[in-house]
Amino acid sequence: MSNLISAFISKVSADSALAGQYKDAKDLKDVSTLASSLGYKISPAELQEYFSNNLNDDELDGISGGNSAVVKQSHGGWYSGD
């Protein structure tokens, strides 16, 4: 599953419009819905596990184009990437 999520993250990172939609996500369900709309079937639970274990701050900044307000999942909650 991590390869699928990595592919989704790469797609979002390469497209500023998608990065904006990702940034506007209110929760993991919104991120899962965005992924599904792009053909990536990823559950909120899979995203939570992946984000908790695999992404560092630089990778998350890459998704948002370096915007420090990127929505970031941590320990089951969402916060602004500081």
PDB file as gemmi writes it, atoms N, CA and C in Angstrom:
CRYST1    1.000    1.000    1.000  90.00  90.00  90.00 P 1                      
ATOM      1  N   MET A   1       0.816  -1.199   0.000  1.00  0.00           N  
ATOM      2  CA  MET A   1       0.000   0.000   0.000  1.00  0.00           C  
ATOM      3  C   MET A   1       0.856   1.258   0.000  1.00  0.00           C  
ATOM      4  N   SER A   2       2.044   1.185   0.617  1.00  0.00           N  
ATOM      5  CA  SER A   2       2.864   2.391   0.693  1.00  0.00           C  
ATOM      6  C   SER A   2       3.275   2.886  -0.690  1.00  0.00           C  
ATOM      7  N   ASN A   3       3.443   1.972  -1.668  1.00  0.00           N  
ATOM      8  CA  ASN A   3       3.777   2.405  -3.025  1.00  0.00           C  
ATOM      9  C   ASN A   3       2.635   3.206  -3.634  1.00  0.00           C  
ATOM     10  N   LEU A   4       1.409   2.783  -3.371  1.00  0.00           N  
ATOM     11  CA  LEU A   4       0.241   3.501  -3.879  1.00  0.00           C  
ATOM     12  C   LEU A   4       0.143   4.886  -3.244  1.00  0.00           C  
ATOM     13  N   ILE A   5       0.366   4.954  -1.959  1.00  0.00           N  
ATOM     14  CA  ILE A   5       0.320   6.245  -1.268  1.00  0.00           C  
ATOM     15  C   ILE A   5       1.467   7.127  -1.733  1.00  0.00           C  
ATOM     16  N   SER A   6       2.646   6.553  -1.913  1.00  0.00           N  
ATOM     17  CA  SER A   6       3.779   7.333  -2.419  1.00  0.00           C  
ATOM     18  C   SER A   6       3.473   7.908  -3.800  1.00  0.00           C  
ATOM     19  N   ALA A   7       2.829   7.116  -4.651  1.00  0.00           N  
ATOM     20  CA  ALA A   7       2.461   7.603  -5.987  1.00  0.00           C  
ATOM     21  C   ALA A   7       1.456   8.748  -5.887  1.00  0.00           C  
ATOM     22  N   PHE A   8       0.504   8.632  -4.970  1.00  0.00           N  
ATOM     23  CA  PHE A   8      -0.472   9.698  -4.742  1.00  0.00           C  
ATOM     24  C   PHE A   8       0.232  10.969  -4.259  1.00  0.00           C  
ATOM     25  N   ILE A   9       1.136  10.829  -3.299  1.00  0.00           N  
ATOM     26  CA  ILE A   9       1.867  11.975  -2.760  1.00  0.00           C  
ATOM     27  C   ILE A   9       2.693  12.636  -3.873  1.00  0.00           C  
ATOM     28  N   SER A  10       3.322  11.834  -4.716  1.00  0.00           N  
ATOM     29  CA  SER A  10       4.107  12.383  -5.824  1.00  0.00           C  
ATOM     30  C   SER A  10       3.229  13.169  -6.782  1.00  0.00           C  
ATOM     31  N   LYS A  11       2.054  12.650  -7.077  1.00  0.00           N  
ATOM     32  CA  LYS A  11       1.134  13.340  -7.979  1.00  0.00           C  
ATOM     33  C   LYS A  11       0.693  14.673  -7.380  1.00  0.00           C  
ATOM     34  N   VAL A  12       0.359  14.662  -6.104  1.00  0.00           N  
ATOM     35  CA  VAL A  12      -0.065  15.895  -5.425  1.00  0.00           C  
ATOM     36  C   VAL A  12       1.085  16.897  -5.393  1.00  0.00           C  
ATOM     37  N   SER A  13       2.293  16.415  -5.141  1.00  0.00           N  
ATOM     38  CA  SER A  13       3.460  17.294  -5.059  1.00  0.00           C  
ATOM     39  C   SER A  13       3.760  17.990  -6.377  1.00  0.00           C  
ATOM     40  N   ALA A  14       3.418  17.329  -7.474  1.00  0.00           N  
ATOM     41  CA  ALA A  14       3.755  17.851  -8.797  1.00  0.00           C  
ATOM     42  C   ALA A  14       2.698  18.792  -9.371  1.00  0.00           C  
ATOM     43  N   ASP A  15       1.608  18.987  -8.670  1.00  0.00           N  
ATOM     44  CA  ASP A  15       0.493  19.770  -9.207  1.00  0.00           C  
ATOM     45  C   ASP A  15       0.007  20.759  -8.142  1.00  0.00           C  
ATOM     46  N   SER A  16       0.178  22.035  -8.396  1.00  0.00           N  
ATOM     47  CA  SER A  16      -0.174  23.039  -7.384  1.00  0.00           C  
ATOM     48  C   SER A  16      -1.664  23.045  -7.062  1.00  0.00           C  
ATOM     49  N   ALA A  17      -2.518  22.752  -8.031  1.00  0.00           N  
ATOM     50  CA  ALA A  17      -3.958  22.710  -7.765  1.00  0.00           C  
ATOM     51  C   ALA A  17      -4.290  21.553  -6.829  1.00  0.00           C  
ATOM     52  N   LEU A  18      -3.680  20.395  -7.073  1.00  0.00           N  
ATOM     53  CA  LEU A  18      -3.902  19.252  -6.185  1.00  0.00           C  
ATOM     54  C   LEU A  18      -3.315  19.513  -4.803  1.00  0.00           C  
ATOM     55  N   ALA A  19      -2.161  20.167  -4.757  1.00  0.00           N  
ATOM     56  CA  ALA A  19      -1.551  20.503  -3.470  1.00  0.00           C  
ATOM     57  C   ALA A  19      -2.478  21.407  -2.667  1.00  0.00           C  
ATOM     58  N   GLY A  20      -3.158  22.319  -3.354  1.00  0.00           N  
ATOM     59  CA  GLY A  20      -4.120  23.186  -2.679  1.00  0.00           C  
ATOM     60  C   GLY A  20      -5.291  22.399  -2.121  1.00  0.00           C  
ATOM     61  N   GLN A  21      -5.767  21.428  -2.886  1.00  0.00           N  
ATOM     62  CA  GLN A  21      -6.867  20.591  -2.397  1.00  0.00           C  
ATOM     63  C   GLN A  21      -6.420  19.761  -1.201  1.00  0.00           C  
ATOM     64  N   TYR A  22      -5.195  19.253  -1.263  1.00  0.00           N  
ATOM     65  CA  TYR A  22      -4.649  18.494  -0.141  1.00  0.00           C  
ATOM     66  C   TYR A  22      -4.555  19.384   1.103  1.00  0.00           C  
ATOM     67  N   LYS A  23      -4.046  20.583   0.904  1.00  0.00           N  
ATOM     68  CA  LYS A  23      -3.888  21.514   2.017  1.00  0.00           C  
ATOM     69  C   LYS A  23      -5.233  21.865   2.652  1.00  0.00           C  
ATOM     70  N   ASP A  24      -6.275  21.912   1.835  1.00  0.00           N  
ATOM     71  CA  ASP A  24      -7.604  22.255   2.332  1.00  0.00           C  
ATOM     72  C   ASP A  24      -8.318  21.094   3.007  1.00  0.00           C  
ATOM     73  N   ALA A  25      -7.740  19.904   2.960  1.00  0.00           N  
ATOM     74  CA  ALA A  25      -8.363  18.736   3.587  1.00  0.00           C  
ATOM     75  C   ALA A  25      -8.550  18.984   5.076  1.00  0.00           C  
ATOM     76  N   LYS A  26      -9.737  18.656   5.560  1.00  0.00           N  
ATOM     77  CA  LYS A  26     -10.041  18.858   6.980  1.00  0.00           C  
ATOM     78  C   LYS A  26      -9.685  17.636   7.815  1.00  0.00           C  
ATOM     79  N   ASP A  27      -9.626  16.469   7.168  1.00  0.00           N  
ATOM     80  CA  ASP A  27      -9.326  15.239   7.884  1.00  0.00           C  
ATOM     81  C   ASP A  27      -8.858  14.175   6.897  1.00  0.00           C  
ATOM     82  N   LEU A  28      -8.553  12.998   7.415  1.00  0.00           N  
ATOM     83  CA  LEU A  28      -8.048  11.925   6.562  1.00  0.00           C  
ATOM     84  C   LEU A  28      -9.092  11.428   5.578  1.00  0.00           C  
ATOM     85  N   LYS A  29     -10.362  11.553   5.924  1.00  0.00           N  
ATOM     86  CA  LYS A  29     -11.424  11.168   4.988  1.00  0.00           C  
ATOM     87  C   LYS A  29     -11.367  12.065   3.749  1.00  0.00           C  
ATOM     88  N   ASP A  30     -11.139  13.360   3.938  1.00  0.00           N  
ATOM     89  CA  ASP A  30     -11.009  14.279   2.799  1.00  0.00           C  
ATOM     90  C   ASP A  30      -9.812  13.908   1.922  1.00  0.00           C  
ATOM     91  N   VAL A  31      -8.699  13.544   2.548  1.00  0.00           N  
ATOM     92  CA  VAL A  31      -7.512  13.151   1.784  1.00  0.00           C  
ATOM     93  C   VAL A  31      -7.801  11.856   1.026  1.00  0.00           C  
ATOM     94  N   SER A  32      -8.481  10.912   1.667  1.00  0.00           N  
ATOM     95  CA  SER A  32      -8.850   9.664   1.020  1.00  0.00           C  
ATOM     96  C   SER A  32      -9.772   9.914  -0.169  1.00  0.00           C  
ATOM     97  N   THR A  33     -10.709  10.839  -0.009  1.00  0.00           N  
ATOM     98  CA  THR A  33     -11.620  11.190  -1.096  1.00  0.00           C  
ATOM     99  C   THR A  33     -10.850  11.802  -2.260  1.00  0.00           C  
ATOM    100  N   LEU A  34      -9.905  12.685  -1.970  1.00  0.00           N  
ATOM    101  CA  LEU A  34      -9.070  13.271  -3.020  1.00  0.00           C  
ATOM    102  C   LEU A  34      -8.291  12.173  -3.735  1.00  0.00           C  
ATOM    103  N   ALA A  35      -7.685  11.279  -2.971  1.00  0.00           N  
ATOM    104  CA  ALA A  35      -6.924  10.177  -3.574  1.00  0.00           C  
ATOM    105  C   ALA A  35      -7.833   9.337  -4.479  1.00  0.00           C  
ATOM    106  N   SER A  36      -9.017   9.023  -3.995  1.00  0.00           N  
ATOM    107  CA  SER A  36      -9.956   8.221  -4.787  1.00  0.00           C  
ATOM    108  C   SER A  36     -10.351   8.919  -6.077  1.00  0.00           C  
ATOM    109  N   SER A  37     -10.513  10.227  -6.015  1.00  0.00           N  
ATOM    110  CA  SER A  37     -10.895  10.978  -7.215  1.00  0.00           C  
ATOM    111  C   SER A  37      -9.796  10.931  -8.282  1.00  0.00           C  
ATOM    112  N   LEU A  38      -8.587  10.620  -7.853  1.00  0.00           N  
ATOM    113  CA  LEU A  38      -7.445  10.525  -8.768  1.00  0.00           C  
ATOM    114  C   LEU A  38      -7.120   9.076  -9.138  1.00  0.00           C  
ATOM    115  N   GLY A  39      -7.968   8.153  -8.664  1.00  0.00           N  
ATOM    116  CA  GLY A  39      -7.774   6.747  -8.994  1.00  0.00           C  
ATOM    117  C   GLY A  39      -6.963   5.955  -7.991  1.00  0.00           C  
ATOM    118  N   TYR A  40      -6.668   6.541  -6.848  1.00  0.00           N  
ATOM    119  CA  TYR A  40      -5.912   5.865  -5.799  1.00  0.00           C  
ATOM    120  C   TYR A  40      -6.880   5.471  -4.689  1.00  0.00           C  
ATOM    121  N   LYS A  41      -7.155   4.192  -4.552  1.00  0.00           N  
ATOM    122  CA  LYS A  41      -8.076   3.701  -3.523  1.00  0.00           C  
ATOM    123  C   LYS A  41      -7.307   3.506  -2.227  1.00  0.00           C  
ATOM    124  N   ILE A  42      -7.373   4.523  -1.371  1.00  0.00           N  
ATOM    125  CA  ILE A  42      -6.608   4.539  -0.129  1.00  0.00           C  
ATOM    126  C   ILE A  42      -7.565   4.926   1.002  1.00  0.00           C  
ATOM    127  N   SER A  43      -7.610   4.120   2.039  1.00  0.00           N  
ATOM    128  CA  SER A  43      -8.507   4.399   3.166  1.00  0.00           C  
ATOM    129  C   SER A  43      -7.877   5.419   4.116  1.00  0.00           C  
ATOM    130  N   PRO A  44      -8.706   6.092   4.911  1.00  0.00           N  
ATOM    131  CA  PRO A  44      -8.165   6.998   5.920  1.00  0.00           C  
ATOM    132  C   PRO A  44      -7.206   6.288   6.890  1.00  0.00           C  
ATOM    133  N   ALA A  45      -7.506   5.050   7.255  1.00  0.00           N  
ATOM    134  CA  ALA A  45      -6.631   4.312   8.176  1.00  0.00           C  
ATOM    135  C   ALA A  45      -5.266   4.048   7.540  1.00  0.00           C  
ATOM    136  N   GLU A  46      -5.257   3.726   6.249  1.00  0.00           N  
ATOM    137  CA  GLU A  46      -3.992   3.499   5.550  1.00  0.00           C  
ATOM    138  C   GLU A  46      -3.173   4.785   5.467  1.00  0.00           C  
ATOM    139  N   LEU A  47      -3.861   5.892   5.234  1.00  0.00           N  
ATOM    140  CA  LEU A  47      -3.165   7.181   5.205  1.00  0.00           C  
ATOM    141  C   LEU A  47      -2.574   7.506   6.569  1.00  0.00           C  
ATOM    142  N   GLN A  48      -3.338   7.278   7.627  1.00  0.00           N  
ATOM    143  CA  GLN A  48      -2.849   7.576   8.972  1.00  0.00           C  
ATOM    144  C   GLN A  48      -1.589   6.775   9.269  1.00  0.00           C  
ATOM    145  N   GLU A  49      -1.613   5.497   8.950  1.00  0.00           N  
ATOM    146  CA  GLU A  49      -0.440   4.664   9.211  1.00  0.00           C  
ATOM    147  C   GLU A  49       0.759   5.148   8.391  1.00  0.00           C  
ATOM    148  N   TYR A  50       0.538   5.447   7.125  1.00  0.00           N  
ATOM    149  CA  TYR A  50       1.616   5.901   6.265  1.00  0.00           C  
ATOM    150  C   TYR A  50       2.208   7.221   6.745  1.00  0.00           C  
ATOM    151  N   PHE A  51       1.348   8.202   7.024  1.00  0.00           N  
ATOM    152  CA  PHE A  51       1.840   9.507   7.457  1.00  0.00           C  
ATOM    153  C   PHE A  51       2.575   9.412   8.783  1.00  0.00           C  
ATOM    154  N   SER A  52       2.090   8.576   9.663  1.00  0.00           N  
ATOM    155  CA  SER A  52       2.718   8.425  10.976  1.00  0.00           C  
ATOM    156  C   SER A  52       4.104   7.800  10.876  1.00  0.00           C  
ATOM    157  N   ASN A  53       4.289   6.940   9.875  1.00  0.00           N  
ATOM    158  CA  ASN A  53       5.522   6.161   9.798  1.00  0.00           C  
ATOM    159  C   ASN A  53       6.506   6.580   8.721  1.00  0.00           C  
ATOM    160  N   ASN A  54       6.073   7.352   7.719  1.00  0.00           N  
ATOM    161  CA  ASN A  54       6.918   7.505   6.543  1.00  0.00           C  
ATOM    162  C   ASN A  54       7.280   8.923   6.126  1.00  0.00           C  
ATOM    163  N   LEU A  55       6.478   9.901   6.408  1.00  0.00           N  
ATOM    164  CA  LEU A  55       6.763  11.236   5.889  1.00  0.00           C  
ATOM    165  C   LEU A  55       7.463  12.098   6.919  1.00  0.00           C  
ATOM    166  N   ASN A  56       8.507  12.765   6.470  1.00  0.00           N  
ATOM    167  CA  ASN A  56       9.167  13.734   7.334  1.00  0.00           C  
ATOM    168  C   ASN A  56       8.659  15.141   6.961  1.00  0.00           C  
ATOM    169  N   ASP A  57       9.070  16.139   7.686  1.00  0.00           N  
ATOM    170  CA  ASP A  57       8.595  17.501   7.452  1.00  0.00           C  
ATOM    171  C   ASP A  57       8.936  18.013   6.060  1.00  0.00           C  
ATOM    172  N   ASP A  58      10.111  17.664   5.542  1.00  0.00           N  
ATOM    173  CA  ASP A  58      10.495  18.104   4.199  1.00  0.00           C  
ATOM    174  C   ASP A  58       9.557  17.543   3.143  1.00  0.00           C  
ATOM    175  N   GLU A  59       9.195  16.275   3.272  1.00  0.00           N  
ATOM    176  CA  GLU A  59       8.274  15.667   2.315  1.00  0.00           C  
ATOM    177  C   GLU A  59       6.893  16.318   2.401  1.00  0.00           C  
ATOM    178  N   LEU A  60       6.437  16.592   3.599  1.00  0.00           N  
ATOM    179  CA  LEU A  60       5.148  17.255   3.755  1.00  0.00           C  
ATOM    180  C   LEU A  60       5.185  18.670   3.194  1.00  0.00           C  
ATOM    181  N   ASP A  61       6.294  19.370   3.396  1.00  0.00           N  
ATOM    182  CA  ASP A  61       6.442  20.704   2.810  1.00  0.00           C  
ATOM    183  C   ASP A  61       6.413  20.628   1.295  1.00  0.00           C  
ATOM    184  N   GLY A  62       6.984  19.566   0.732  1.00  0.00           N  
ATOM    185  CA  GLY A  62       6.974  19.398  -0.715  1.00  0.00           C  
ATOM    186  C   GLY A  62       5.573  19.275  -1.272  1.00  0.00           C  
ATOM    187  N   ILE A  63       4.692  18.646  -0.529  1.00  0.00           N  
ATOM    188  CA  ILE A  63       3.309  18.509  -0.958  1.00  0.00           C  
ATOM    189  C   ILE A  63       2.652  19.872  -1.053  1.00  0.00           C  
ATOM    190  N   SER A  64       2.982  20.749  -0.119  1.00  0.00           N  
ATOM    191  CA  SER A  64       2.317  22.053  -0.069  1.00  0.00           C  
ATOM    192  C   SER A  64       3.133  23.150  -0.736  1.00  0.00           C  
ATOM    193  N   GLY A  65       4.183  22.777  -1.435  1.00  0.00           N  
ATOM    194  CA  GLY A  65       5.013  23.787  -2.072  1.00  0.00           C  
ATOM    195  C   GLY A  65       5.775  24.632  -1.073  1.00  0.00           C  
ATOM    196  N   GLY A  66       6.093  24.065   0.085  1.00  0.00           N  
ATOM    197  CA  GLY A  66       6.859  24.780   1.099  1.00  0.00           C  
ATOM    198  C   GLY A  66       6.012  25.637   2.015  1.00  0.00           C  
ATOM    199  N   ASN A  67       4.704  25.618   1.827  1.00  0.00           N  
ATOM    200  CA  ASN A  67       3.810  26.388   2.673  1.00  0.00           C  
ATOM    201  C   ASN A  67       3.765  25.758   4.059  1.00  0.00           C  
ATOM    202  N   SER A  68       4.136  26.486   5.076  1.00  0.00           N  
ATOM    203  CA  SER A  68       4.179  25.935   6.424  1.00  0.00           C  
ATOM    204  C   SER A  68       2.797  25.636   6.989  1.00  0.00           C  
ATOM    205  N   ALA A  69       1.751  26.050   6.309  1.00  0.00           N  
ATOM    206  CA  ALA A  69       0.399  25.772   6.780  1.00  0.00           C  
ATOM    207  C   ALA A  69      -0.144  24.456   6.236  1.00  0.00           C  
ATOM    208  N   VAL A  70       0.747  23.630   5.660  1.00  0.00           N  
ATOM    209  CA  VAL A  70       0.290  22.344   5.113  1.00  0.00           C  
ATOM    210  C   VAL A  70      -0.435  21.547   6.184  1.00  0.00           C  
ATOM    211  N   VAL A  71      -1.507  20.927   5.773  1.00  0.00           N  
ATOM    212  CA  VAL A  71      -2.249  20.074   6.698  1.00  0.00           C  
ATOM    213  C   VAL A  71      -1.443  18.797   6.880  1.00  0.00           C  
ATOM    214  N   LYS A  72      -1.181  18.447   8.118  1.00  0.00           N  
ATOM    215  CA  LYS A  72      -0.320  17.315   8.425  1.00  0.00           C  
ATOM    216  C   LYS A  72      -0.982  16.443   9.484  1.00  0.00           C  
ATOM    217  N   GLN A  73      -1.000  15.151   9.249  1.00  0.00           N  
ATOM    218  CA  GLN A  73      -1.596  14.209  10.179  1.00  0.00           C  
ATOM    219  C   GLN A  73      -0.540  13.759  11.172  1.00  0.00           C  
ATOM    220  N   SER A  74      -0.914  13.728  12.430  1.00  0.00           N  
ATOM    221  CA  SER A  74       0.007  13.234  13.434  1.00  0.00           C  
ATOM    222  C   SER A  74      -0.775  12.693  14.620  1.00  0.00           C  
ATOM    223  N   HIS A  75      -0.493  11.477  15.004  1.00  0.00           N  
ATOM    224  CA  HIS A  75      -1.097  10.856  16.180  1.00  0.00           C  
ATOM    225  C   HIS A  75      -2.625  10.943  16.148  1.00  0.00           C  
ATOM    226  N   GLY A  76      -3.203  10.722  14.972  1.00  0.00           N  
ATOM    227  CA  GLY A  76      -4.655  10.689  14.842  1.00  0.00           C  
ATOM    228  C   GLY A  76      -5.310  12.054  14.736  1.00  0.00           C  
ATOM    229  N   GLY A  77      -4.547  13.127  14.781  1.00  0.00           N  
ATOM    230  CA  GLY A  77      -5.125  14.464  14.688  1.00  0.00           C  
ATOM    231  C   GLY A  77      -4.473  15.234  13.576  1.00  0.00           C  
ATOM    232  N   TRP A  78      -5.017  16.370  13.250  1.00  0.00           N  
ATOM    233  CA  TRP A  78      -4.482  17.210  12.183  1.00  0.00           C  
ATOM    234  C   TRP A  78      -3.934  18.471  12.806  1.00  0.00           C  
ATOM    235  N   TYR A  79      -2.833  18.919  12.299  1.00  0.00           N  
ATOM    236  CA  TYR A  79      -2.302  20.202  12.758  1.00  0.00           C  
ATOM    237  C   TYR A  79      -1.532  20.847  11.640  1.00  0.00           C  
ATOM    238  N   SER A  80      -1.247  22.086  11.800  1.00  0.00           N  
ATOM    239  CA  SER A  80      -0.486  22.830  10.809  1.00  0.00           C  
ATOM    240  C   SER A  80       0.976  22.452  10.934  1.00  0.00           C  
ATOM    241  N   GLY A  81       1.629  22.111   9.825  1.00  0.00           N  
ATOM    242  CA  GLY A  81       3.029  21.707   9.864  1.00  0.00           C  
ATOM    243  C   GLY A  81       3.916  22.873  10.249  1.00  0.00           C  
ATOM    244  N   ASP A  82       4.480  22.821  11.417  1.00  0.00           N  
ATOM    245  CA  ASP A  82       5.327  23.904  11.919  1.00  0.00           C  
ATOM    246  C   ASP A  82       6.773  23.595  11.649  1.00  0.00           C  
TER     247      ASP A  82                                                      
END                                                                             
